[in-house]
Amino acid sequence: MMAHNNINIGDLVRFIEPTPDGPMKGSPGFVVGVDKEWYGARQAFKVLKPERGHCIAGSQSYHLAPTKDGIQDRITVLWPDVGDISYEVSSILEVISQ
């Protein structure tokens, strides 16, 4: 499971990798809300060694495995440069205030 970024209300955040297009490109935003453990899953059923180009049959062996990103928080961010609010997952934001 991926660790949370420990983002709290009032933090100043930005995207880890700025979006190439869009209004929030590289600009900082204020966290106005945090919904803990809102999105994702800790584990999922996965097919062992699926064959390329074939359908996945119900008779194939499945196992439980951890997901790539785990459970993430939903962060409500106010972008003052744009005057807009958006919901973002915690894994794509970084805290830039101390």
N, C-alpha and C positions, 0 to 999 in steps of 0.2 A: 504494500500500500504506500502511496506517495504521501510524504509529509505535507501538512498544511503550511501555508506561508505565514500563518499567524497575523492575519490582517484584521485590524480592529476599526471600529467606527471612529472617524476623525483623522485617520491616517491619510497621508498624501501618497498616491500610487501612480504608476504608469505601466504601460504594456512592456513586458520583458523584451519582445521584439516588436518595434513599432509597425503598425499596419501600413503597407505601402500606399494605400489610398484610403480615403475616408476622413471624416472630420476630426477624429481624435488622434491623428498621426503624431506621435511623440509628445503630446501635451500631457501635463499632470492633471490628476483628478482627485477629488475628495471622496472618501468612503462615507456614505450616509446610511448604509445598512449592510448587515452580514447575516445570511441565512446559513447556519452551520449544517454541514453534512447534507446538502441539498441535492447534489447530483452525483451519479456514478454508482459503482458497486465495488465491493472488495474482491469478489471472485465470480467466475463465470464458467459455464460448461464449454469445453473446447474439444475439438476432434483431434485425435492423435494421428499424425502423419496423413493428412488428406492428400489424395492423388490429384495432381494438376489436371484440369479439364474434365473431371468427373463430378457428378452430383454427390452430395453428402447423403448417404443412406442412413436409415434409422438403426441398421444393424452394426454400424461402425462404433468403435470404442470411444467413449467420452470420458473426460476426467475434469475435475474442478481445478482451476488454476487462477492465480491472482491476475487482476486486470492491470493494464499498463498504468493508468492514472489514479486508480482507487477512488475513494469518495472525496468529493471536493465541495468547498463552500461556494454559495452564490453571493457575489459582492455587488451591491448597488453603488454605482459611482456617479458623482456629479462632475461633469466636465465643464468648468467655468469658461474656457475659451469658446466653447460652442453653445453653452447654455442649455445642455441636454443631459438627461440621465440615462444610463444604460446598465444592464445586468451582465456581469462577466463572471466566468469561473475563476476560482482562486489561482489555478495553475498558470494563467497567462499574465498575471499581474505581479509587480514587485513593489515593495514599500520603499519610498525614497525619503520619507521623513524619519527622524530619530525620536 
